[in-house]
Each structure stands twice: as structure tokens, then as C-alpha cells.
Amino acid sequence: MFLLKCLPLVALIAAAFSANPGVKIRLTQKGLEYGKQLGMASLLEKLKTAQIPDFSGKERVSPIGKVQYSLTNIHVVNLGLPQSSINLVPGSGVQLSISNAFISLRGNWRVKYLRFIKDSGSLDVNVNGLSISQTIAIKSDATGKPEASSAACSASVSSAKVKFHGGASWLYNLFSKFIDKALRKALEKQMCPLVAKSIADLNPRLKTLNVLAKVDKYAEIEYSMVSSPQISQPAIDLNLKGEFYNIGRHQEAPFPAPAFSLPAQSSNMIYIALSSFTPNSAGFVYNNAGVLSMYVTDDMIPRSSPIRLSTSTFGFFIPQIAQRFPGLMMKMLVKADKNPVVKFQPNVMTVDATATATAYAIQPNGTLSPLFVLNVDSSVSSQMSVSDLKLASRITLNKMSLSLGTSYVGDFKVNSLDNILQVILKLVVIPTVNVQLSKGYPLPALGKMKLVNTQLQIMQDYLMIGTDVQFTG
């Protein structure tokens, strides 16, 4: 199929709602060339199926007079595409150019002359100078998935030399020049429909694009397009929505996607850039789902830690706890108070999170007695990585500040709990979060695509992945 391996890179497109994209895809000339190399073999096989319709005619040939001829069962036995190029047509699409191609044909001939003499045999046709120019348009279908179509095509053949075999072939070769032109025209008519069919055959494969990719039981991410492809030299830019949604409930995030643009890049086949909108929409979705919270109990804290989640430990800093609830274990609910805010700055990704930490004493009968509620403002940095078409991360605590929200045990100095809360965050909360973040979320992909030579950079306001690709099937 024509450009079967190239257009998957081009075809990350669909319909969408947001004014600005959350994700940008850039396909470079290097990516187009890779696709061309893989696609030419498929196109070659398609062109080999060319069938020249049977045709007949009459010609006056000296010295034998009027000759009636018919050519049947003409088919391709060999075809070569030694020269090809692929280029971008600004504002239009992708153009494939093939030149100096050659075709070897074989068929049968039959002639009749002098009213009663009949003869037949086989023939070979050597076609040279075949040229094809094909422009492919890319758009989205009604479901928001990519669709390829033939926008313009032209084909020409510079020569077709016929050689008769069998019977009095030496005589009939004298008039072979009369049918060269007919064969050239027949071939030219076959080429563009075959290429168009190759393009149409792409579409079932293009439907494998993960326009809506499931992340987990809470969220999915939409990779549909917010504008038409921007085709220019030397790249194609695709603007994708890149927004997380709760599964089954597509509520738009209450903040817009910021505008951002990519610098000129060409060393990789494709570039995938995500603005802060994409991870921030994830924070909104998971907060809506109520999963940005967790209970921390003492058994979750390593036994080697001197800090225990008990009224004895907390009573050392807040005496009234030890007095009112002596010898009890504690439980703490850490819960996001607002949507976390992700920021991209050169070489740094940070997440600002506001949460509450509610402490309870666990009574002997299992009931919980509230002790206090702390407001926790924290900032974490994130290390990003790409593996198996997923973007994963790992966070570490940068800083944290506490303030008292509510106390059920009287006044106390909040800063005395700094070390305890840092232990809880570093040893329990953050490792638990990192387990989830290590699973990653899917990047836009199509078919059996593999990323190779991948590099990740954090830029101002966006993260950029530069990568080459391989298709394994």
C-alpha cells in the first residue's frame, strides 16, 4: 500500500473542540523518507497487478498489406522503481514522485492478413520512462480518525517496445511500432487508479489510531485534532487535543490550553510536544474522580523509621494529644484540596499541590477521633521518561509548608510537625504516587509502532519528545 508506513506518522488527525492544542505532532522530512522506503515495496506489488485490457486493430504494413491484430492476456512480469522522492506540498498534502521506472510485460498476439492467413504467438513489451506524480490529501473522517485520499495524479510512459515471438514473428515485428502508442496509453490509464487504490487501502490501517486511549479505570485521553494539518516545508504539524477525561463523562477542563509553538527540528523523524494543559487536565480528571487522596497508617511507614503514626509520637510535639488519647495508634487522610498545577520550565517540571492532612486517633473499638486538620502546600519536581509508547514520571519533594486548618485538641505550633509530615510524604505518599506514575499514559500511536532513539526535553511551557520510529507489522 502506498505510503502505508509513512502516513501513520502523518495521520494523527481528527475533529476537536479546544481552540489551542494540548499536543503537537511534527513529522519531518526524515520521517517521510522512512515511510517512503517502507511503502515503496507495497506500491511495487500493487503496480505489478496492472492488467492491460485486450485490444485489437488494423494497420497497413508494407509489403504484406492490411493486417488485423489482437493482443490478449498482457500482464506484468517485472517492474522496477529505481528513482522516487517524497515531498511536502504546502497547504495541500504529500507528493510522491516516481521517475525512470520500467515494466516488462508479456502477452499473446494473433494476426490475420491477406484474408486467409492467420498466425499467433507470444509477445514481450519493454516499457521505459514510466513516471508517476501523486498528491495525497489527509483529513479526518466523521469519527475523528484519519482518512487519506488521492488529490491529484498524473502518469506518463516515454516508450513501450513490443517484440513478437512465434509464427512469422520476424515479419510482424515490422509493424510493432504501430501498437507502441496504444500500449503506452493503456499503461498510463492503469497507473493512477492503482495508486489511488493503494491510498484507499491505507484507511483500514489508519483506523487503528488511538484517538481515544484508555489510561486506567478512571481516565482516558483524547488525541483528536483541533485544526487542519499545517503543511509547509520542511514539516507537517498536527495539532491534537491531548485532553484527559473521566471515562464515560467528557467534561471539559475549566482552563484553556495555552498557545505554544515548536522550534525548528529535523534530526528525528517525529516530534511529540505536550503543553502543561495535558497533565493539568489529568489532575482535574483524577481530582474529579476522588482518587487524589489516601489514608496513611503506621504499618505503611518503614519499621526503621523513628517516627510512628501514634499518639505517643505526636504527643511529644502536641502534649494534649498524649493526655487525651494515650497509647493509641493514628490514621491520617491526605487529600488534594485543589487540582494540582503542572509547570514546564527549561529542564524542569514542577507540580504545585495543595492538600489537607487530617489526623485521627484510632479508638479501641475502631472509631476515629479527629485530632486536627493541616493545610499542606507542597512543590515536587518530576523526572519524565518514555517507554513502550507511554510517558511515565517520578516525583520528588522539593519543599513543603504547613498551616493549621482546624484543631480539635487546642492550639499548638504547626511547624513542630514539619519533620513528621515530611517523613509521611517522602516514605509513604510519594512512593505510592510514583507507583501509579510509573505505569505511564499512552502517547499517540498507530498500529505496531515502536519508538527508537528517543530523546526528551523540557522546554518553556511544554515537554518535547524527539524520536525515530519503527513499524513491526
Stockholm file with secondary structure:
# STOCKHOLM 1.0

chainA/1-473         MFLLKCLPLVALIAAAFSANPGVKIRLTQKGLEYGKQLGMASLLEKLKTAQIPDFSGKERVSPIGKVQYSLTNIHVVNLGLPQSSINLVPGSGVQLSISNAFISLRGNWRVKYLRFIKDSGSLDVNVNGLSISQTIAIKSDATGKPEASSAACSASVSSAKVKFHGGASWLYNLFSKFIDKALRKALEKQMCPLVAKSIADLNPRLKTLNVLAKVDKYAEIEYSMVSSPQISQPAIDLNLKGEFYNIGRHQEAPFPAPAFSLPAQSSNMIYIALSSFTPNSAGFVYNNAGVLSMYVTDDMIPRSSPIRLSTSTFGFFIPQIAQRFPGLMMKMLVKADKNPVVKFQPNVMTVDATATATAYAIQPNGTLSPLFVLNVDSSVSSQMSVSDLKLASRITLNKMSLSLGTSYVGDFKVNSLDNILQVILKLVVIPTVNVQLSKGYPLPALGKMKLVNTQLQIMQDYLMIGTDVQFTG
#=GR chainA/1-473 SS CTTTTTHHHHCCCCCCCCSSCSEEEEEEHHHHHHHHHHHHHHHHHHHTTCEECCEEEEEEETTTEEEEEEEEEEEEEEEECCEEEEEEETTTEEEEEEEEEEEEEEEEEEEEETTTEEEEEEEEEEEEEEEEEEEEEEEECTTSCEEEEEEEEEEEEEEEEEEEESTTHHHHGGGTHHHHHHHHHHHHHHHHHHHHHHHHHHHHHHTTCCSEEECSSSEEEECCBSSCCEEETTEEEEEECCEEEETTBCCCCSSCCCCCCCCCCCSSSEEEEEETHHHHHHHHHHHHTTCSEEEEEGGGSCTTCSCCSBHHHHHHHSHHHHHHSTTCBEEEEEEESSCCEEEEETTEEEEEEEEEEEEEEECTTSCEEEEEEEEEEEEEEEEEEEETTEEEEEEEEEEEEEEEEEESSCCCCGGGGHHHHHHHIIIIIHHHHHHHHTTCEECCCCSSEEEEEEEEEECSSEEEEEEEEEECC
#=GC SS_cons         CTTTTTHHHHCCCCCCCCSSCSEEEEEEHHHHHHHHHHHHHHHHHHHTTCEECCEEEEEEETTTEEEEEEEEEEEEEEEECCEEEEEEETTTEEEEEEEEEEEEEEEEEEEEETTTEEEEEEEEEEEEEEEEEEEEEEEECTTSCEEEEEEEEEEEEEEEEEEEESTTHHHHGGGTHHHHHHHHHHHHHHHHHHHHHHHHHHHHHHTTCCSEEECSSSEEEECCBSSCCEEETTEEEEEECCEEEETTBCCCCSSCCCCCCCCCCCSSSEEEEEETHHHHHHHHHHHHTTCSEEEEEGGGSCTTCSCCSBHHHHHHHSHHHHHHSTTCBEEEEEEESSCCEEEEETTEEEEEEEEEEEEEEECTTSCEEEEEEEEEEEEEEEEEEEETTEEEEEEEEEEEEEEEEEESSCCCCGGGGHHHHHHHIIIIIHHHHHHHHTTCEECCCCSSEEEEEEEEEECSSEEEEEEEEEECC
//
